[in-house]
Each structure stands twice: as C-alpha cells, then as structure tokens.
C-alpha cells in the first residue's frame, strides 16, 4: 500500500481532467481524419472508460486507493462496513477471542444514534473509518461536489466528536467513486480504501459460500471486506469463519499504521 502522504498528495490534484481533455482531442482528431466510422466508436469508448471508473472499487482514475497492505509479512487487514449495529458487540467479542484487530468503517448517522458502540470499538483497540454519513447506496455514484463533501465531511466530524479521534481511512459506499471524491478526502486527510478479498456478505448469502470466496483470496497483504448489521443475520458466522481460516493459515489480522 502506498504511504498515506503519497495518497494525500495525489488526491489533491487528480489527473482525470487531463485524461478527459486528451481523450476528446484524440476523438476529434480521429473524426476529422477518418470520419464518423472511426469517430463515433472512439467517442463512445472514451466515455465508457470514464463511466466504468465510477463503479470499479479499485479504480484510480478519480482518486488513489489502497487495495493491499505493503510487504510479504503474514498479515491481513480486516475491514467491517456499515456499522455500528446490533452485531457490533458480538463481533468485538469474536475478534477478542481470536486476538484479531479490525477497522470498522462506520456510517455517521448510525454512529450518532449509538455512540457507545463507537467508543467501545476504540476502547478495545480497533480502528474506525469513514463510510459516509447516510450511506446513499443507490445514488452515491451520482453525488455532486457539494453533497459528496457533505457526506464525507459530516461523517468525519461526527466520528471525531464521538471517538475523540478523526478517522484516517475512508471507504466509498459500495466501493463507488466519482470526480468529486478526491477534494474532501484531501481536506480531511483521508485515505481511500478498497479491498482484495470479499464474500458478498452484504446481501443474502450462504455463510459458508461467503467464507469460501474470501478464503480463496486470502494471502499476505489482503484487505478483507466484511459487513455488519445485515437483517438476515449471517455476518457473525462469516466473521467467525474468516477468523478460523486466518488462524489455520497463520495470518495475523492487524491494523495498518496511519
């Protein structure tokens, strides 16, 4: 994973604007030289690249992103999204029993309703991250600059006031991003975090299948995506299965240095 300082500098001046200008100049040149049979496909292709980058969790076009821990040491980073919730205390107990650490990416308005759980996460030695203030998963990708800044900034202030420390890590809702993410990340000193192993436990699933998907991608440096608070109640079983798999493979669940 790149150092936080490098990520912050890159996020302050994202390069997507230059790529947009360059791509459209190339399209215009093709259209002028070869006509619409070449120009139309080039135009559609160039726009598709910018749209696809919105929905790729590991895409770096609009803002840098961490997808792995650096080095080859036998360690992974467990990340748990969407809390705090009724699952939080039980998850903390599971982590304690396995001597594991995790970062909880919290939704600001949920944290405001259950501040005692946020403080308990920190008290037990785990990390907290920013996962937006209202979790608008259906239209997060389309937020404009003011609403994006509000989602990130309000969550940051809420979590700081509750925990006594400002998060250093940020995860986009459903992993999506757009051209307006980088500026608030820089303003609040946040590093965008994606993942390299996931089980799709944020929706209806068989816990054993979800664990198997994660285990398939478990290796040193992996960033594991988990969820809490899903109404179907399988998140605890998934976490327990992942923790057992880590123990069997000699992998430690650690917190990265901020």
C-alpha positions as CSV (number, residue, x, y, z in Angstrom):
1,X,0.0,0.0,0.0
2,X,1.3,3.4,-0.8
3,X,2.1,5.7,2.1
4,X,-0.7,8.0,3.3
5,X,1.4,11.0,2.4
6,X,1.7,9.9,-1.2
7,X,-2.1,9.2,-1.4
8,X,-2.9,12.6,0.0
9,X,-0.7,14.5,-2.5
10,X,-2.1,12.5,-5.4
11,X,-5.7,13.0,-4.3
12,X,-5.2,16.8,-4.1
13,X,-4.6,17.0,-7.9
14,X,-6.3,14.1,-9.6
15,X,-5.4,13.6,-13.2
16,X,-8.8,12.7,-14.7
17,X,-9.3,16.2,-16.1
18,X,-6.2,16.0,-18.2
19,X,-7.2,12.5,-19.4
20,X,-10.6,13.8,-20.4
21,X,-9.2,16.6,-22.4
22,X,-6.6,14.4,-24.1
23,X,-9.2,11.7,-24.9
24,X,-11.6,14.2,-26.5
25,X,-8.8,15.8,-28.5
26,X,-7.9,12.3,-29.8
27,X,-11.6,11.6,-30.7
28,X,-11.8,14.9,-32.6
29,X,-8.6,14.1,-34.5
30,X,-9.9,10.7,-35.5
31,X,-13.2,12.1,-36.5
32,X,-11.5,14.8,-38.6
33,X,-9.1,12.3,-40.2
34,X,-11.3,9.3,-40.8
35,X,-14.9,10.5,-40.4
36,X,-17.7,9.2,-38.2
37,X,-16.9,5.4,-38.7
38,X,-13.8,6.0,-36.6
39,X,-15.0,9.0,-34.6
40,X,-18.2,7.5,-33.1
41,X,-16.7,4.3,-31.7
42,X,-13.8,6.4,-30.3
43,X,-16.2,8.8,-28.6
44,X,-18.3,6.0,-27.1
45,X,-15.2,4.2,-25.9
46,X,-13.7,7.2,-24.3
47,X,-16.9,8.0,-22.4
48,X,-17.2,4.3,-21.3
49,X,-13.8,4.4,-19.7
50,X,-14.8,7.4,-17.5
51,X,-18.1,5.8,-16.6
52,X,-16.6,2.4,-15.8
53,X,-14.1,4.1,-13.4
54,X,-17.1,5.2,-11.2
55,X,-18.1,1.6,-10.5
56,X,-14.7,-0.1,-10.1
57,X,-13.8,-0.2,-6.3
58,X,-10.1,-0.4,-7.2
59,X,-10.2,2.2,-9.9
60,X,-7.7,5.0,-9.5
61,X,-8.9,7.5,-12.1
62,X,-10.7,9.8,-9.8
63,X,-8.8,9.2,-6.5
64,X,-6.0,7.0,-5.3
65,X,-7.0,3.9,-3.5
66,X,-5.3,1.3,-1.2
67,X,-6.1,-2.3,-2.2
68,X,-3.4,-4.2,-0.3
69,X,-1.0,-3.9,2.6
70,X,2.6,-3.5,1.7
71,X,5.1,-6.2,2.2
72,X,5.1,-10.0,2.4
73,X,4.5,-10.5,6.1
74,X,1.8,-12.9,7.1
75,X,-0.8,-10.3,7.9
76,X,-4.1,-9.1,6.6
77,X,-6.4,-6.1,7.3
78,X,-10.0,-6.9,8.3
79,X,-12.4,-4.2,7.4
80,X,-16.1,-4.2,8.5
81,X,-18.6,-1.9,6.8
82,X,-22.0,-0.4,7.7
83,X,-22.0,-0.2,11.5
84,X,-22.5,0.4,14.2
85,X,-25.2,-2.2,14.6
86,X,-26.7,-4.9,16.8
87,X,-23.8,-7.1,15.6
88,X,-21.0,-4.8,16.8
89,X,-20.5,-6.1,20.4
90,X,-20.7,-9.8,19.3
91,X,-18.1,-9.0,16.5
92,X,-15.8,-7.4,19.0
93,X,-16.1,-10.4,21.3
94,X,-15.2,-12.7,18.3
95,X,-12.2,-10.6,17.4
96,X,-11.0,-10.6,21.0
97,X,-11.2,-14.4,21.2
98,X,-9.0,-14.7,18.2
99,X,-6.6,-11.9,19.1
100,X,-7.5,-10.1,15.9
101,X,-7.8,-6.4,15.1
102,X,-10.2,-4.8,12.6
103,X,-11.2,-1.4,11.2
104,X,-14.9,-0.6,11.4
105,X,-16.0,1.6,8.6
106,X,-18.9,3.4,10.2
107,X,-21.9,5.4,8.9
108,X,-22.1,8.8,10.5
109,X,-25.8,8.9,11.3
110,X,-25.8,5.4,12.7
111,X,-22.8,6.3,14.9
112,X,-24.7,9.3,16.2
113,X,-27.5,7.1,17.3
114,X,-25.2,4.6,19.0
115,X,-22.1,6.4,20.2
116,X,-21.4,3.9,23.0
117,X,-20.6,1.3,20.3
118,X,-18.2,3.6,18.6
119,X,-16.4,4.2,21.8
120,X,-16.3,0.5,22.6
121,X,-14.7,-0.2,19.3
122,X,-11.9,2.2,20.1
123,X,-11.6,1.1,23.7
124,X,-11.0,-2.5,22.6
125,X,-8.1,-1.4,20.3
126,X,-9.7,-1.5,16.9
127,X,-9.8,1.2,14.3
128,X,-12.6,3.3,12.8
129,X,-13.1,4.6,9.3
130,X,-15.4,6.9,7.4
131,X,-18.1,5.2,5.4
132,X,-20.2,8.3,4.5
133,X,-22.9,9.9,6.7
134,X,-26.1,8.5,5.3
135,X,-24.9,5.6,3.1
136,X,-26.9,6.6,0.0
137,X,-26.0,3.4,-1.9
138,X,-28.5,3.8,-4.8
139,X,-27.2,7.1,-6.0
140,X,-23.8,7.7,-4.3
141,X,-22.1,7.4,-7.7
142,X,-24.1,10.4,-8.9
143,X,-23.5,12.8,-6.0
144,X,-22.3,16.3,-7.0
145,X,-19.4,18.1,-5.3
146,X,-21.5,19.8,-2.5
147,X,-23.3,16.6,-1.5
148,X,-20.2,14.5,-1.7
149,X,-18.3,16.9,0.5
150,X,-21.2,16.9,3.0
151,X,-21.5,13.1,3.1
152,X,-17.7,12.7,3.8
153,X,-17.3,15.8,6.0
154,X,-20.3,15.3,8.2
155,X,-19.4,11.7,8.9
156,X,-15.8,12.7,9.7
157,X,-17.0,15.4,12.2
158,X,-19.5,13.0,13.9
159,X,-16.9,10.2,14.3
160,X,-14.3,12.6,15.6
161,X,-16.6,14.1,18.2
162,X,-17.7,10.7,19.4
163,X,-14.4,8.8,19.4
164,X,-12.1,11.7,20.2
165,X,-10.0,11.0,17.2
166,X,-10.6,11.6,13.5
167,X,-10.6,8.6,11.1
168,X,-7.7,8.3,8.7
169,X,-9.4,5.8,6.4
170,X,-12.4,6.2,4.0
171,X,-14.4,3.6,2.1
172,X,-16.8,4.7,-0.6
173,X,-20.4,3.4,-0.5
174,X,-20.5,0.1,-2.4
175,X,-16.9,1.0,-3.4
176,X,-18.1,3.6,-6.0
177,X,-16.4,6.9,-6.6
178,X,-16.7,9.9,-9.0
179,X,-14.7,13.1,-9.8
180,X,-15.8,14.8,-6.6
181,X,-14.4,12.4,-4.1
182,X,-10.8,13.5,-4.1
183,X,-11.2,17.0,-2.8
184,X,-13.0,16.1,0.5
185,X,-10.6,13.3,1.1
186,X,-7.7,15.6,0.9
187,X,-9.4,18.2,3.0
188,X,-10.0,15.7,5.8
189,X,-6.7,13.8,5.5
190,X,-8.4,10.6,4.4
191,X,-7.0,7.6,2.5
192,X,-9.5,5.8,0.3
193,X,-9.5,2.0,0.9
194,X,-10.9,-0.7,-1.3
195,X,-10.3,-4.5,-0.8
196,X,-8.8,-7.6,-2.3
197,X,-10.9,-10.3,-0.7
198,X,-14.7,-10.3,-0.3
199,X,-17.5,-12.8,0.2
200,X,-20.5,-10.7,-0.9
201,X,-21.9,-11.0,2.7
202,X,-23.6,-7.6,2.4
203,X,-26.6,-9.3,0.7
204,X,-28.5,-12.6,1.2
205,X,-25.9,-15.4,1.1
206,X,-24.9,-18.7,2.5
207,X,-22.2,-18.0,5.1
208,X,-20.1,-21.0,4.1
209,X,-20.1,-19.8,0.5
210,X,-19.2,-16.3,1.6
211,X,-16.3,-17.6,3.7
212,X,-15.1,-19.8,0.8
213,X,-15.0,-16.8,-1.5
214,X,-12.9,-14.8,1.0
215,X,-10.6,-17.7,1.8
216,X,-9.9,-18.1,-2.0
217,X,-8.2,-14.7,-2.0
218,X,-6.6,-14.8,1.5
219,X,-2.9,-14.2,1.2
220,X,-0.4,-11.9,2.9
221,X,-1.3,-8.3,2.5
222,X,-5.0,-8.9,1.7
223,X,-7.6,-6.3,2.6
224,X,-10.8,-8.3,3.6
225,X,-14.2,-6.7,3.2
226,X,-16.9,-7.8,5.7
227,X,-20.2,-6.3,6.8
228,X,-22.3,-6.0,9.9
229,X,-26.0,-5.4,10.6
230,X,-27.5,-7.2,7.7
231,X,-31.1,-8.1,8.5
232,X,-30.6,-11.8,7.6
233,X,-28.1,-12.2,10.5
234,X,-25.3,-14.1,8.8
235,X,-22.5,-11.6,9.4
236,X,-21.3,-13.1,12.6
237,X,-21.0,-16.6,11.1
238,X,-19.0,-15.1,8.2
239,X,-16.6,-13.3,10.5
240,X,-16.1,-16.4,12.6
241,X,-15.3,-18.5,9.6
242,X,-12.8,-15.9,8.3
243,X,-11.1,-15.7,11.7
244,X,-10.8,-19.5,11.8
245,X,-9.3,-19.5,8.3
246,X,-6.7,-16.9,9.4
247,X,-5.7,-19.0,12.4
248,X,-5.3,-22.1,10.2
249,X,-3.1,-20.2,7.7
250,X,-1.0,-18.4,10.3
251,X,-2.2,-15.0,9.1
252,X,-2.5,-12.1,11.7
253,X,-5.3,-9.6,11.4
254,X,-3.6,-6.2,12.1
255,X,-4.3,-2.5,11.8
256,X,-2.2,-0.6,9.3
257,X,-0.2,2.4,10.5
258,X,-1.9,5.6,9.8
